[in-house]
Amino acid sequence: MSGSYSPSPGVIYPTLSWLEDMGYAAAETQEAGRRRYRITAEGEAFLIANRAAVDELNARLGPAGAGARREVPAPVLRGMENLRLALRLRLKQGPLDQAAAQSIAAALDAAAQAVERS
């Protein structure tokens, strides 16, 4: 949403492991087996030594929270999930002929236009 990037666990966990291996972060086990990471003195030194690169990355991200997701209102979330389920169920019925594909595409285009006008 709004061009923001949310990394997947497949990106997060290897990165945290690398930071630990390099000595830049340390994990502490919390209740229920959850791990909390903190930056180490070596990590702080690395950031200071690479301040220009860090500043450049932060500049590309923009102001803090500018790309953060806002809470999606429940009725909108329900509608999105209903559409996703309807499409999934229809596509499981088998291949679409040209007329059905055109009809579905027209309905999706109409919905997109209605959202843009809202």
N, C-alpha and C positions, 0 to 999 in steps of 0.2 A: 504494500500500500504506500502510495506516495513515493515510490522508488526506494524505499528503505530496504535494507538487507538484514535478514535474521539468519544467522548461521545455524546449521543443523548440528545434531549431536555428533555426526560423522566428521565435523570440522572442529567442534569445541573440544571433545575428549582427546584426540591426538595432539591438539595444540597445548592443552593443559599438561599432558604427559611430557611433551617436549620441554615445556617451561620447567617442569620438575626435574627432568634429566639434566638440563643445563644449570640447575641450581638457582633459577630466577624466581621460582615460586615453590611454596611448600603447602602440602595438603594436611588438613587437620580433620579427623573423623568426628562428626557431630552425632547427635542422637539419631536413631533410626538408620545408622550407617551412611548418612549423607556426608559428603566431603565438602569442606570449605577451604578455598585457596587464599593464600596471602602472599604478597610480594616479599621476597627476601632482600637482605642487604645487597647481595650480588645483583638481583633484579633492579633494585634502585640505582645501583652504579651503572648498569647497562643502559637504563633509561636516560640517565644524566649524560653518559658518553654519546648517546645517539639522539640527543634532544632535537636536532634539526629534522631528522627523519620522523620522529614522533609528532613534532609540530606540523609537518607536511601532511601526515595521515589525518591528524585531527582537523586540519583545515578542509580536507576533502570530505570529512563527515559532516561538517556544518555545525551550527549551534547545538549544544546538548539537548536532546529531546526533540529536535526539529523533525526528525523522521520517525519518531516513536509512534507506535500504533496507539490509537485511542480506542477505548472500549467500544465495541460494536453493539448498538442497541439490540435488545433481544428480538424484536420483530424482524429486523433486517437479517440477523443471524439465522432465524428460523426460515425465512424466505430463501436465503442462500443454500441452506442445507436441504430444503425441499426441492429446489431446482437440481442440486447435485444428485440427490437420490432419484428423482424422476428421470434424469438423463441416464444414470447408471442402469436403472431397471429397464428402460427402453432399449438401451444398447445390448443388454443381456438377452433380449428376445431374439436377436439375430441381426443380420446385416440390414442396413437401411437402403431402400430403393431411392432413386433420384427424387421422387416426389416427396417422400418422407423427410429426406435430408434437407430439401428446400424448405419444407414447412417448419422443421425444427430450427433451421438457421434463421428464418424470418421471425419466428417467435423470440429467439435469443436477441436478434438485432433490435426488435421492438422493445424488449425489456431493457436493453442497454441504453437505448434512446430515452426511455422513460426515466431511468436512473440519472442520466446526464441532465435532464430537464429539472429534476427535483432539487 
